[in-house]
Amino acid sequence: MAKQFKQSTLGVRAGTVRSQFNEHSEALYLTSSFVFENAAQAAARFTGGDGGFVYSRFTNPTVSMFQDRLAALEGAEACVATASGMSAILSTSMALLKAGDHVVCSNAVFGATVQLYATILSRFGVETTFVSPTKVEEWQRAARPHTKLFFLETPSNPLGEVSDISALAALAKKIGAVLVVDNALCTPVLQRPLEFGADLVIHSATKYLDGQGRVLGGAVLGAKGPAMDAVFGFLRTAGPTLSPFNAWVVLKGMETLEIRMLAQSERALELARWLEKHPNVARVYYPGLDSHPQHALAMRQQRTGGALVSFDVKGGREAAWNVIDSTRLISITGNLGDVKTTITHPATTTHGRITPEARAAAGITDGLVRVAVGLESVEDIKADIAHGLA
């Protein structure tokens, strides 16, 4: 189906499998297990010889429909759904790494991702070097004979830094490492990392795939083969599983994914241009702006600049908090990807648990404010932010 139809169609139709009742909306299969016709069939399914469903920790019809739809959108051969975006990153890392291995990771990733690699995986003998997301030469210098994984977000959260996926893919291939790209901010509507040479793609379905802040979910995608087999094997054993209900909710969200992403990106660009002209804003971070350092690269890799806008307020933390506290319409929350615009102070929320040195290296200042633009009138969004900026 993926080769036959456009993305907007795939978001609505791909992966749908109807039961004997021929329902129009995807069915929600709330069951922990599945019944076998006989002992021989049960044995065949447990060993993988029969491709039917076994147990909802690792096989469920609703979850399979979500996996197939997302794979069609990303242009991937395989997809493994997980309980959250962080569990997708954990599953990939646990599947592909062992004690003594080395990871090169962008220093501009989500705060919990930094914690995972720097604090948790280090306890199990996995060493991580953090480098700039935009300087390929730093990745090259950081690589070692035992480097097994490159990990990055592009564009990054919250500064919208854009990494050259093709260049990093070539480097990863040269040294025998797996390139993993977190595509949560763009979704496959705006960017498909596999087309630029990435080996695996990570999603937090909690964000734009659902799009309405309702459930948690995640996914790992890539070509069929050892890497994806290893991720599925970890999920089957360890169980960071996406629930059928959450899979069904995200399936419904994906039906409007393209419309939402394009509309929210349009509003984000207008907001970014307005902020850039405001006298109390020191700097705006948005890949869709001509002033963005990686604007040309972003426009080669991405369809639009996305829906995330960050800006430095003159006056530091006090001024940034005043902007946030003065809002009356926008929701003060750390989540993003919702149709409701959200605002947060990254240095004390999403990136508050990493060290001050790590925040400084990532460019996250005390005056930084992050806005995830929703579907409200952009004039209302600007007016709400203007209260605090004034």
N, C-alpha and C positions, 0 to 999 in steps of 0.2 A: 504493500500500500504506500510506503514511504516514497517510492520512485514515481508513483502514479499521480500523487496529489500535492498541492501546495501546503505550506505550513499551517495556514489558517484552517484548512480542512482537516489536517492531521490532528490538530489540537482538539477538534470536535469529535472526530470519528475513529482515529487510530486505536487499535488494541481492543475494541469492543467485541465481546463474545457473548452471544445470547444463549440462554438456557432453553429448555423445551417449551417454556411459556412465551418465548419470543418477545420479551420485554424491550421497550424502546430505550429507556435509561439503563445504564449499567447496573447489574444486580449487586447487592451487598451481601456477601457470604459470611455471616457471623457464625462461624463454626471453628472449633479447635482442631477437629480431626475429620477424616473422610473414611467411608466404609468401602471395603474391598469385596469383590465377588467371591473370592476364595483365598486360601492360604498362599497359593502359588502367585496370585496377583499381588498380594501384600508383600511377599518376599521380593518380587521383581521391582516394585515401586521403592522399597526401602534401599535396594542396591542401585537404583537408577536405571535399571533395564527397561522399565515401563515409565513413560513420561508423565503419568497421572499425578494427582495431588495426594499428599501423604499426611501432612501436619502443618498447621498454619504458622508455625514458627518459621518455616522456610518455603512453603508452597500454599498459595491460596488464590482462587480465581480472581477476586477483586484486586488483590495486590498485583497479580500477573497482568491484568489489564492496564493498571497504572504503569508498570514497568515497560510494557510494550508500547504504550502511547508516548512515554518520555523518550524511549529509544528511537522511535520514529522521528520525533522532533529533533533530537540531537544528531541523527544520522549514525547511531551506534548499533552494533550487532547484539549487544547484551546489556542488561540493566539489572542491578540488585538493589531493591528498596530496603531502606533502613528506618529506624525509629526517629531519627533527627539528622540534621546536617552534620553535627559533631560525631554522631555514631557512624556516619558514612566515612568521615576522615579516620576515625579510630579503626573501623573495619579494614579499610585499605591499608593502613599502617601495620596493623597486626598481621594481616595476610601476607604482606610483602617484605616485612623487615624481621630481623633477628638480632640477638645480642652481637655487638661488634660492628653492625652496619652504621652507615653515616647518611644523614639527610642534609640537603641544602634547601633552605626554606626562605621565602621572601620575608623580610622584616615588616612588611605591610599587610599582614593577615589579621583576621579576627582575633581578639584577645584570648579567647578560649583555645584557639589553635596554637597560639604561642605557648600557652600553659601546657597543652598536651605534649608538644615536642620538647619544650625546655625543662619541664618539671616531671611529668608522668613517664613518658617513654625513656627519659634519661635514666630512670631508676632500673630499667630493664636492659641497660647496656646499649641503647641506641643514642648516638651522638648527633646533635643538630648544629649546623652553622647557619646563622641568619645573615642575609645579604640584601642589597637594594633590589627592588623588583624591576628597576628600569636599567640597571647596568649589567649587561651580559658578562662583561669582563670579571665582575665580582663572583658570579656563579662559576666561571671557568677557574679562577684562582682558588675558590673554596673546594672544588671537586677533588676527591681522593680516590685511590684504587678501590676502596670499599664503599664508595658512595653509591647507594642503591635507589635513591628517590629524590626528585626535585618536586617541591610543592609551592604553589603560588595561587593568589587570587588576582584576577584581572577583569575589570578594574578593581582596585583594592577598596576596602572599607576601613576608614571613612574618606580617604583623600582622593580616591578615584585615579590612582596611579595605574598606568597601562603598561603591561609587560609585553615584550615581543615574543609571542608564542612560538613562531617559526624558528627564530634564532635559538631559543632555549630548547626546543625539540631537537634541533640538529646537534646541539651540545650534549644533551642527554643521550641521544642515540650513540654519539661518538664514544662516550665513556661507559655505556651499558646501563644507564639509569632509567627509571620509569618517570616520565613527566606527568604529574597530576595537576589539573587546573580546576580550581573552584569557580564555577560559572553561575553562582547563585544570583549575582547582581544583574547579569545580562539576560539569563535564561537562553534557551536555544533560539528564541525569537530574534534576539539582537546579536548573538554570537554563538558559533559552533566550534569550540576549540579543537575537536578531532580533525577538522578540515585543515588546521594549521600545524598538525603533527603531534598534538597531545596524545598520550597513551590512554589516560583515564580522565574522566570528568566527574566532578563532585557537585551535588546539588543539596542545598537546604530547601526542601519543598515547603517548609514553614513559611518561606518568604513569598516570592512572586508566583510560584507555581500554584499555591493555594490562593494567595492574593487577597485574602480577607481576614487574616489573623485568627483563624479558627483552630487549626490543628498543628501538630509537629510532624515532620517527615523529612526523609533524606533519600539520597540515591547515589550509586556509583555506576558509571557507564563506560563502556569501551568495546574493543573487539573481542570476539569469542577466542578463548585461549587460556593459557596458564594463569595470567593475572586475574581475570574475572572469575575463573574457576576457584582460585584461592580465596577471593573475597566472598563468594557464595559459600565455600566450605567453612569460613570463619563464622558467617551469619548462621549457618545451619547448626554449628556447634555451640557458639556463644550466645546467640539469640537476641542481638540488638534489632528487633524486628519491627517493621511497619505494620500497624494494626489494619485489618480490613476496613474498619470504619474510616480511619484517617486516609487510607488509600482512596476510598470512594469520595470523600470530601475533596481531595486534591484533584481527582479526575474531573469533578464538576468545575473546579477552579480553572483547570487547564482549557476548558472550552472557551473561555474568554481571555486567555493569556495574551494573544497577539494584540487584541483590541486594547487591553489594559496597558501593556508595556509601551505601545506607541503613544497612547494618550498621556500617560504619566511622564514619559520622556519629553513630550512636547511641552508640558507644563514645567518640567524641571529646567529645560533650556531657557524658557522665558524668565523663570525665577532667578536663575544664575545670572542672566544678563542684567536684570534689575539690581541684584545684589552687587554686581561688579561696579555699578555706578554710584552706590551708596557711600557717602562720605565717612560713615562710621564702620565700614567693612574694610579690613586691611587686605584680604585676599580671598578669592573664591576658587574652590576646587571642583571642577566639572569637566569631564573629557570632551563634552560637546562644544566648549568655548574655544574660539580661535586662540585665546591666550594660554590655553593649557599646554604644558611642555610636550605632552605626547598626543596632541590633538590629531596630527596627521596619521600616526599609527593607529589611534583609536578608530578613526574613520575607515581605515583599511580592514580592521578586524571586526568592528561593530557596525550595526545598522544605524544606531543612534547613540547618544551619550548616556542613556540610561535615566533612572529616576532618582538617583541619589545626589544631593548637592550638599557640600560642606563649605563653611566659610569661617575665617578668623575675624573675630570682633575686636576692634580697638579697645583696649582696657583690660584684657586678660580675663581671668575666671569670673570676677565679679560682674563684668560687663556681659560675658557669655551667659551666666546664670540669669541676669536681668532680662536678656532677650527671651530665654526659655520661660521664665516665670511670668512674663508679661503677656504670653499668648493666651487667648481665650477660645480659639477654635482648634488649633493643632494639639494633638495628643502628646503628652510628655511620656515617652516610653522608649525602651531600648530596642524594640522590635522594628523591623522594616519590611517593605513589600506589601503593605496593606493598602486598600483603596482609601483609607483615612490617612492623611498626612501625619507623620510623627516627627518628633524633635527630641534630641538628646545631647548630652555633653559627654563625648567619648572618653575624655581623660579621666572622668570619675564614674563612668558606667561600663560601657562595653569593653574598654581597655583599662579599667581601673585596677585590675588585679596584676597587670604586668608591671615590671619595675619602671621607675622614672627614666632610667637610662634607655630601656627598650622603647618607651613612648617617645623619648627625644629622638632616637634613631629612626623611628617611623614617622617623625614629623608631626606628632599629635601634641599640639600646644594646649595650654590652659584656656586660651581664648577660642578654641575650635568648637563650632556648633554643627551638628549633622542634621539635615532635614531629608527625610524620605518622602518624596512628593507623591500625594495620592491623586484622587479624582475630583476633589473640590474645585471650585472656580479658582484659577490662579490669582485673580485679583483679590479674592478673600484671603488666600494664603499670604500674599505680599502684605496686605493690610495688617494681618495678625502679627507678622514678624516685625513690621514697621513700628509697632507700639514700643517694643523694647529697644530697638535701634535708635529711636528718637530720644 
